[in-house]
Amino acid sequence: MTAEEKKNSERLKEVSDLYLVYRSKVAKVLAGRGVGPQTAKRIMAKYHKTDDDLLRDILNAEREFIKNKKYWKV
């Protein structure tokens, strides 16, 4: 397995683990722009009384992604 394949395999495992625990809610979270498994774990660890609270956290994560993306090496 190449390094890229190994990285993709690990990411897929993280996503599948999240889906097994949180089901459809994690699908909403991962649909956010720039939201990966690590950010999804952080969002899902919080208590969300309503769907609006969940969507607000997703929006905040997207804002952080947009704000910080320019500092990443590509």
C-alpha positions, 0 to 999 in steps of 0.5 A: 500500500502506498502512503496515499492509499494508507492515508485514505484508508485511515480517513475512511476508517475514521469516517465509518466509525463516526457513522456507526456511532452518530448515523445521519447526523455525522453525514450532515456534519461531513457535508460541511465545506472543509469539515473532516473526521477530526472536526466532525469528532469535535462537533459531535462531542458537543451537546446539540439540543436542536438541529439548529445548534448542530448547524450553527456548529457546522457553520462555525467550523466552515468559517474557521476553515475559510479563515485558516486555509490561506495559512496551510501549505498545499 
